[in-house]
Amino acid sequence: MKHKKYIVGSFILFYSVLYFSYPYAASSYQFESYLAPSRMHWLGTNSVGQDVVALLIEGTKWSLIVGFVVATASTLLSVVLGVWSGYFRKWDSLWNGLANVLLVLPNLLIILLVIAFTGGQYTMLLVLMSVLSWPAYMRIIRAQVMSLKEREFIQISRQLGNSHLYILTRHFPAHLKSLVQTKWIMTFRYAILTEAGLAFLGLGDPVKVTWGKLLHDGFSNPTIFLNGSWTWLVLPPVLLLAIVTVYISFIIEGKNVKRTKSSLRKEVHCTKEAGLRGEQITLHYGVSKPIFENVSLDVQRGEIVSITGPSGSGKTSLARAMYGILPVAYYEGHGQMDGEWTSHPKFASAHYFKTIAFMYQDARAAFNPLLPLRQQFEELGVTQDEMNEALKEVQLYETIANRYPHECSGGMLSRVLVALTFVWRPHYVICDEVTSALDPILKKEIIFLLQKKAKQLNCGVLMITHDHDVAHAISDRTLQMTKENRDD
Ligand SMILES: Nc1ncnc2c1ncn2[C@@H]1O[C@H](COP(=O)(O)OP(=O)(O)OP(=O)(O)O)[C@@H](O)[C@H]1O
């Protein structure tokens, strides 16, 4: 991210120096036509004797203003209307309906129609593009706000008597930030390219110099290809357009590229040892003082290993690192399963649920509340017979699969989660405090089920638990984590 700031900063600095110190103005026609690049005119002159660098300076200004103004206005409209519709639900059908209408209307046709009547004025174009480009992201933001509004932390904030303004400014921005950033960047690119396209076709504002207008002027005289002046009249605006729009694409893709690179870091040293292993794991979460250092452990098939320890000692993080779902930037060392690095990008699709599974603490949160349980099995590719068999093994009737999660008790859901976790007969299972929210009878039942399953399938189980009794009762080995490195 830092180098992106340097590139943008250097561009702004270079542009500002040129803007304020370049000796010629774009409006001056005092030179000879088609002068070749020289020390006096770095990129020569055009057909009417204007300095090309001066034109590019002016063109860059107006082209970037198009991008900046349209992106900002359109993003503001998307956010304000999206939040208004999604949070307050006031005039929702009006804004939503308007968005739907604008989404189906062909934007370019409307712009062309308006230009035909108004003559392609620069400000008119800014308004038009802003007004036509908000609907898609407004609907995405609206959906995100509607879902956030139902989350527990928002409900609690409301119950505490906080005002809507407080909730909207305190709780929502962090959740909407990446959407808003992407919307701004995408619209910036759309606006610059649309304006350039229109100006290139001669439909832009005739008195505003933009990159598109420079291209239009350059191409309007075919002799530029005979006298070679296309190299300084056409190439520079094309390059500027290409650099800015391609660079913006890199900004959008940047995060993914970074994640892939850091994931691949773990592929290099493979020891090919059997078992589910954590090797020399140091957890630091990007801060200098590690939460724990150089922890190694292994779980072999058929054994149950428990990790106990005080809250905050890093049990869950260790388990997540071993499973390969903790970002590798947060720890040193490796998670490994039968010789394969669990943090490798292809590990998840090859092994999750099939060879190794992770059972989460809260069964209710592990299921999608809007899908019946049957569909959540089907998502894994489980057949009807396999699902029925798995449910039978945890003493549940097949018909429970037709229910939604909210139609089941906590105990039922915990059993369904056991059924789902073991449905593909994995070789290893990591259970993260799976009994902590259960009453003693249910706890015993689930522990018994896990033990039975592990034995039946010769499965290695790594059990994270606060409960020493449970750990000692079912485990072949118990590891105790301490909290000596923590301040809290
Ligand atoms: N995403 C994160 N960024 C920074 N620090 C984190 C993050 N997640 C956890 N931590 C810190 O790492 C430490 C270990 O957390 P972890 O959840 O692994 O502990 P735990 O032993 O499983 O705790 P508990 O038993 O309460 O679930 C905690 O001090 C926590 O503050």
PDBQT file of the ligand as one rigid body, heavy atoms in Angstrom, charges set to zero:
ROOT
HETATM    1  N1  LIG A 501      -7.469 -10.484  14.955  1.00  0.00    +0.000 N 
HETATM    2  C1  LIG A 501      -6.712 -10.228  16.037  1.00  0.00    +0.000 A 
HETATM    3  N2  LIG A 501      -5.848  -9.190  16.029  1.00  0.00    +0.000 NA
HETATM    4  C2  LIG A 501      -5.058  -8.923  17.100  1.00  0.00    +0.000 A 
HETATM    5  N3  LIG A 501      -5.051  -9.662  18.217  1.00  0.00    +0.000 NA
HETATM    6  C3  LIG A 501      -5.887 -10.707  18.287  1.00  0.00    +0.000 A 
HETATM    7  C4  LIG A 501      -6.756 -11.052  17.206  1.00  0.00    +0.000 A 
HETATM    8  N4  LIG A 501      -7.470 -12.152  17.558  1.00  0.00    +0.000 NA
HETATM    9  C5  LIG A 501      -7.063 -12.469  18.794  1.00  0.00    +0.000 A 
HETATM   10  N5  LIG A 501      -6.125 -11.617  19.230  1.00  0.00    +0.000 N 
HETATM   11  C6  LIG A 501      -5.425 -11.653  20.512  1.00  0.00    +0.000 C 
HETATM   12  O1  LIG A 501      -4.768 -12.897  20.583  1.00  0.00    +0.000 OA
HETATM   13  C7  LIG A 501      -4.848 -13.404  21.888  1.00  0.00    +0.000 C 
HETATM   14  C8  LIG A 501      -5.286 -14.847  21.809  1.00  0.00    +0.000 C 
HETATM   15  O2  LIG A 501      -6.620 -14.899  21.364  1.00  0.00    +0.000 OA
HETATM   16  P1  LIG A 501      -7.365 -16.289  21.231  1.00  0.00    +0.000 P 
HETATM   17  O3  LIG A 501      -8.794 -16.037  20.853  1.00  0.00    +0.000 OA
HETATM   18  O4  LIG A 501      -6.575 -17.159  20.341  1.00  0.00    +0.000 OA
HETATM   19  O5  LIG A 501      -7.270 -16.814  22.731  1.00  0.00    +0.000 OA
HETATM   20  P2  LIG A 501      -8.006 -18.019  23.414  1.00  0.00    +0.000 P 
HETATM   21  O6  LIG A 501      -7.019 -18.655  24.333  1.00  0.00    +0.000 OA
HETATM   22  O7  LIG A 501      -8.655 -18.905  22.408  1.00  0.00    +0.000 OA
HETATM   23  O8  LIG A 501      -9.117 -17.248  24.230  1.00  0.00    +0.000 OA
HETATM   24  P3  LIG A 501     -10.582 -17.745  24.658  1.00  0.00    +0.000 P 
HETATM   25  O9  LIG A 501     -10.372 -18.980  25.470  1.00  0.00    +0.000 OA
HETATM   26  O10 LIG A 501     -11.123 -16.619  25.468  1.00  0.00    +0.000 OA
HETATM   27  O11 LIG A 501     -11.341 -17.984  23.396  1.00  0.00    +0.000 OA
HETATM   28  C9  LIG A 501      -5.797 -12.523  22.676  1.00  0.00    +0.000 C 
HETATM   29  O12 LIG A 501      -5.042 -11.765  23.579  1.00  0.00    +0.000 OA
HETATM   30  C10 LIG A 501      -6.420 -11.631  21.666  1.00  0.00    +0.000 C 
HETATM   31  O13 LIG A 501      -6.506 -10.319  22.172  1.00  0.00    +0.000 OA
ENDROOT
TORSDOF 0
